[in-house]
Amino acid sequence: MELSSLHSLSPLPLCYPKPSSSSTLSFLPFSDRTRAYFGSSVRKRATLRNSCNSAQKNFLHISRAHDHEPRCYFSPNEGLNRYCISKLYNLNKLSRYVVAKSELAGAGTPDASYSLSEVKLSSKVRGVCFYAVTAIAAISLIGFMIVAHPFVLLFDRYRRKAQHFVAKLWAAATVAPFFKIEYEGLENLPSHDAPAVYVSNHQSFLDIYTLLTLGRSFKFISKTAIFLFPIIGWAMSMMGTIPLKRMDSRSQLECLKRCMDLIGNGASVFFFPEGTRSKDGKLGDFKKGAFSVAAKTRVPVVPITLIGTGGIMPAGMEGVVNSGSVKVIIHKPIKETDPEILRQIARNTILDTLKLRG
């Protein structure tokens, strides 16, 4: 059996079994048998001579003349040597520069190809611009919230429509240069004065911006640490955002009591029943807190499906903003007195929508 065109293969370091002294199966005729390589110009064509004895032992060996290179071999007893491991590691690092095809954009068409390094760079640049825009918008609008806040506390202590209107302007101004939002089912939204419990899947930091553009005065639930950020934390406090310590059972109980108090006074609340952002885009289990509140206060649950935010700013990658669009689908309100039935219906509604449209 003849090995032809060895020189036409890519110059990649490959590992082969180390020969034993008794092996007669080899590649000949190379003068230097201390090195094993694949790729550079070959002096002579190698002929593989069949040997029953060596074939049973499954030993292969390639020799090539290189003056200053260590050998690369594999032995069942010794494994990969350090040089070969380092070479393979370097090859793996090259994958970030390989041109890949986007399954989402073009299903393997040439137009869907892109350079991963270029995408990362452009996404990072967009991320910097995104936070610059949101900071400028927040600084420009925070003054209106501060001036209006005393009047809000006097005349609209629970709904705080004025503060939510400013927040809507801030969110719309931030996302407009970077992605488009499409709305479906706006007719299913309750009136501004009708209290309700809103629930949604949670994929990205951008979910908050997207939901604020709906213009509804629902109260979000947020980690207490977020309130410490200047400007953003102030705005959240003036909007009536509900603080929560995740691992504190007393804080969780107080949060639910405050939600029921707000609903009793005509305000709406918003829950991400998964509890955190999805890392892989899959819908997680829904916690029962939001549905217990809805059942006890006898208000409808409004499921909302968000599609696309996780692709634009994936969870754990808040420094990048990819190109794309977002779709917001508002489903019909669910009225039920059993919190478990509410939970199942709301989750199945969002899950089915993600499967069909996501």
Secondary structure, DSSP 8 states (H G I E B T S, - for coil): -B---GGGS-------B---TT----EE--S--S----SS--SS--EE---HHHHHHT--------SS-----EETTTEE-HHHHHHHHHHHHGGGGSEEE-HHHHTT-GGGEEEHHHHHHHHHHHHHHHHHHHHHHHHHHHHHHHHHHHHHHHH-TTT-HHHHHHHHHHHHHHHTTT-EEEEE-GGGS--TTS--EEEE----THHHHHHHTT---EE-EEEGGGGGSTTHHHHHHHHT-EEE-TT-HHHHHHHHHHHHHHHHTT-EEEE-TTSS--SSS------SHHHHHHHHHT--EEEEEEESHHHHS-TT-TT---S-EEEEEE---B--S-HHHHHHHHHHHHHHHHHHH-
